[in-house]
Structure formats: C-alpha cells, structure tokens
Amino acid sequence: MDENKILLECYFAPAAGANDFLADIFNLIFDKLKILYPKFEFKNILPNEGICVIPPNNVFGSSGGLVSFQIRNPINNKVIFLSFCDRGIEFNECVDAWAPMLEKYEIVQYIGGLGVSLSNEEIYDKYKIKRFNFLPYLSTGNHRDLFKDCITDYDIDSKERKVCFFTSLYYPRTEICDILVKHPLFEIKTSKRDKSYYADLRDSEYFNAVSKFRMGLSLNGAGEVSIRDFEYFGLNIPCIRPLLLTKFSPEIIPDIHYIPFDFCSPTANQYYSQSSDEIADLIIDKVEKTIDDVEKLKAVSKQANEYYKKYLNVPYLVESFFKICDLDKLI
C-alpha cells in the first residue's frame, strides 16, 4: 500500500448473492471509486471477512451483507452505508441490533434503506445520522431481456379482469390471502414459506403469467416493498399496494406510480394496525372501485413504466450514488 494514501475498506460481496443487478452496481462503484479518488487506497472486504459494519443477519433482510455497500475508514471507524434492503433503523428488534454498532461506528452517510418509517429529519434528530433517499433494486440484471416478449401497451380489453398476487406465505399474508382467494376478482398463487416464488423470477414464464391481468397486488413483506412492485412497473401492470412510508428518490407517488390502499404499516413492514379481515375488506373495496377505471389504470401503468425505464437501471443508480457520496466525510 502507498503510505501517502488513506486506506478505505469497502465491505461488499462482488457476486451480491448471485444478484446480477446488484453485482453490477457494487462492482462499478468499487471500480469508479478507485478512478475518481486517487488519494485513497480501496480494499474490498468480503462479508465473511473481518467485521461487518451492520450486523450480518437476516433480521435486516440483508442476507449477510449481500445487499449493502459499506465504505469504512478503519482508523476512525467512520462509515458511508449504501443499503438496498437493511429494513430500516427502526425495524422492531433491529433497534437493539443497530445500537452496539452505532456505539462503535459513526455512520456519516446513510444512503437508501428499505422499510424506513422515520423521516430523514427524525433519523438525524434521534441518531445524528444523515440519511439520503435513494432507489430500490431489482432481482437480476437481465430484466429487460426477460421482459421483451411480455411488454405491451396497456390494453385493458386484452387483460383478464382480475388482480394477480403470486407470493410466498407467512403472517399476515396467509390470513389475508385466505380471504382474497375466495373473491372472483383475485388470482392468488402462493407457495410455502420455504419455497419462495422468487425462484422463478429468472424465467419469462412468471412475467408472462402476471402480464395477463389488469392489476398486480403487492403486500408488505419482511420489508415495505418487494422487487415484485417494480417488475409490475416494468411490465406495464398497474401496481395496487399499501401506502408507502419509505421515501425514494426520485419519489414514488401514490395515484401516479401505484394505486394505494387506504392503510399502511406504521413500522413500514408486514405488521399492520388493522385486523386481516379489515385489511382484506379495504383491498376488495379498492379493487372493485378501480378495476374498470380504464383511464386510471392506463395512466398509472404509463407513469410507473416510465419510472422503471428512466431510473431502475445500473448506470442511473451508480451515477446517483456518486452525486451523494462524500468520501471526505470519512477523514
């Protein structure tokens, strides 16, 4: 190592858990850091090496650090934390998981995150951490190739008059889906908890299947959003889902990019304040009022698809990161 350079450790998995989309983002960021910041020496620390800045456990939904990129100064323990799936600093028992790490490390920039119920101002007031809204991610880098045979202009007459929801089951989805599946406007396909439908996402059969319906339903899971939501965006399928608390940049706006239900999770995860029966009734009511609103469905599908094409791509995400990232804050 050049003694005149400052060592910075970049904690990330180059393969990103076999997620091509994230792998491209993380490796491009790492390569670009070395070009743009010659005064620093950058070293990649793999998730199974050394100390993870944020605990490497699935409480955060972080898959052992596979969906975050962390830049740390090992001398002063200052950290820039880019996250796509950490589940938020306030997520239930994660408060206890973050606490010891916040005692040891100083997060100078917290970029992104999922299931963030606090505003950026509230996060700063409570934790003295500067958070920046960012973008969601996709499951694989070749979505556009998989979509080629599926994407068409939104033609309501060619769609089955139903809302689809293909999902893995766990509480409270189990109870909600048990109600919705009995209603004629819903096409619910589920799998057991240990066999997620995500296993089929690399197969165009999944995209072809959901493309046949007028709308796509999404319910909060371990975090507030799913890659399912943005697959709907890419497929020109209006997404109908609970109100979002997590703020993205550019903003994802209710009634513009998705059709909101009149409820949300106060903690930006799967746990709602209403009963499953009440939630199912709210969903059914919204669907019945919307499923034949041609202009509404066309407008939402168009705006969401434009968001997908403009922002949910590797070059835009990498560029957006470097507009926020300030390495001088690590010194």
Stockholm file with secondary structure:
# STOCKHOLM 1.0

chainA/1-331         MDENKILLECYFAPAAGANDFLADIFNLIFDKLKILYPKFEFKNILPNEGICVIPPNNVFGSSGGLVSFQIRNPINNKVIFLSFCDRGIEFNECVDAWAPMLEKYEIVQYIGGLGVSLSNEEIYDKYKIKRFNFLPYLSTGNHRDLFKDCITDYDIDSKERKVCFFTSLYYPRTEICDILVKHPLFEIKTSKRDKSYYADLRDSEYFNAVSKFRMGLSLNGAGEVSIRDFEYFGLNIPCIRPLLLTKFSPEIIPDIHYIPFDFCSPTANQYYSQSSDEIADLIIDKVEKTIDDVEKLKAVSKQANEYYKKYLNVPYLVESFFKICDLDKLI
#=GR chainA/1-331 SS CCTTSEEEEEECCTTGGGCHHHHHHHHHHHHHHHHHCTTEEEEEECTTSSCCSSCCSGGGTCTTTTTEEEEEETTTTEEEEEESSCCCTTSTTHHHHHHHHHHHCEEEEEEECSSCCSCHHHHHHHHCCCEECBCCCCSCTTHHHHHTTTCCCCCGGGSEEEEEEEEECCTTHHHHHHHHTTSTTEEEEEECTTSCGGGGTTSHHHHHHHTTEEEEECCCCSSSCCHHHHHHHHTTCCEEECCCCSCBSSCCCBTTTBEECSCCCTTSSSCCSSCHHHHHHHHHHHHHHHTTCHHHHHHHHHHHHHHHHHHSSHHHHHHHHHHHCCGGGGC
#=GC SS_cons         CCTTSEEEEEECCTTGGGCHHHHHHHHHHHHHHHHHCTTEEEEEECTTSSCCSSCCSGGGTCTTTTTEEEEEETTTTEEEEEESSCCCTTSTTHHHHHHHHHHHCEEEEEEECSSCCSCHHHHHHHHCCCEECBCCCCSCTTHHHHHTTTCCCCCGGGSEEEEEEEEECCTTHHHHHHHHTTSTTEEEEEECTTSCGGGGTTSHHHHHHHTTEEEEECCCCSSSCCHHHHHHHHTTCCEEECCCCSCBSSCCCBTTTBEECSCCCTTSSSCCSSCHHHHHHHHHHHHHHHTTCHHHHHHHHHHHHHHHHHHSSHHHHHHHHHHHCCGGGGC
//
